[in-house]
Amino acid sequence: MSVEIKVPALPESVSEATVVAWHKQPGEAVARDENLVDLETDKVVLEVPAPEDGVLQEVLRNVGETVTADETLGSVEAGAGAAPAAATEPAGAPAEPAAPSAGSAEPAGDAASVEGLSPAVRRLVMEHGLDPARIEPATPGGRITKEDVLRHLEGSQETAGAPAGSTTPSTPAAESGSAAGVSQSPPATGPGERPAERVPMTRLRQRIAERLVEAQQTAAMLTTFNEVNMKPVMDLRARHKDRFEKAHDVRLGFMSFFVKAAVEGLKRFPAVNASIDGTDIIYHGYYDIGIAVSSPRGLVVPVLRDADRLSFAEIEAQINELGKRAQEGKLSMEELTGGTFTITNGGIFGSMMSTPIINPPQSGILGMHKIQERPVAEDGEVVVRPMMYLAHSYDHRIIDGREAVQFLVTIKECIEDPARLLLEV
């Protein structure tokens, strides 16, 4: 009996998706609920499981094609046994690599060896016929990332000594094109010509671009700045971090302090927690804080629900979990929608100062930056303190300058005197 593989119901506000990878070939055995194909929307990657035990019979939608909800992707012959050898390739699937280049004797990655990898990493491993066991992660004992695979590929090419006319090492841009289902080929170059390559944006990157342009064009966006002395929080963290980790099984970071401080500021200045809907202002009576996270697919903003009700430990644990799920491409649509305010930390990449862009329909975003020791004046004396610049971008249509500045000052006061967060003063 043939059972159709259908595109699942897509999240609200998402009308279509792109086929980015088939994990089985026609003729191969499949198990019920085993992931067969990845679909990329403008926010998340959806995994489509096998509807029954059996054999993948046919593939109707190629890698790179656009599909809609309930559309048929292929079919499974329920209860059938696997064919001795797959005679056909799934339509649009990447071709098997040619004979390994000189000096490359790696066995091809198989389904068992790539089971624990993220979709992006799994695609690269399968496309290049790599053995994940031979790829060293940047963090000893950690998960293999896309950058680890690209570095491994580049190292293999350098070791083999690429001959004249060989292709250049894979790059993140090339991987993005592959993820979108575009066949990658080296750009043709002649004497004196410089190479260039055109790849389409992923759906996520297109969505990011649309929202950023929308924010710039629709909001009357301004940014106010301040600086905060991080020494009180750093001293408090140094005193209690070991006991905190032992008691709660999670490390005490700085983000939980800023989430708590932001919530305190939002309570005092409700307009910063509001949004515009047509000619109406919606004042939210809850505090869902988005935390900007870098992922292999791009910037995503998972949301901490009811952050005002969370403890420091719960905030840190949820941020760690959301960050991990972002790296694995497993965030759900619900985890990425509905925030009322956003916090982004460019300091982890070394940024000293920036003007973050509002995440529509929100009316405010807080930008954190690198902590750096600088001379400051205290009680008439010049001392060296670990300082951080803060930036608050806001929609001037509903937030006055006074409210925006005082909101940022509230955060500064809470960070420089953490006891305020406990006493709520």
Beta strands, then each sheet from edge to edge (+ up, - down):
strand 1: 2-6
strand 2: 17-22
strand 3: 29-30
strand 4: 35-40
strand 5: 45-49
strand 6: 54-59
strand 7: 66-67
strand 8: 72-78
strand 9: 221-229
strand 10: 274-277
strand 11: 280-283
strand 12: 289-291
strand 13: 293-295
strand 14: 298-300
strand 15: 303-304
strand 16: 341-345
strand 17: 364-368
strand 18: 372-378
strand 19: 381-395
sheet 1: 1+ 8- 6+ 3-
sheet 2: 5+ 4- 2+ 7-
sheet 3: 9+ 19- 17+ 16+ 12+ 15-
sheet 4: 9+ 19- 18+
sheet 5: 10+ 11-
sheet 6: 13+ 14-
end
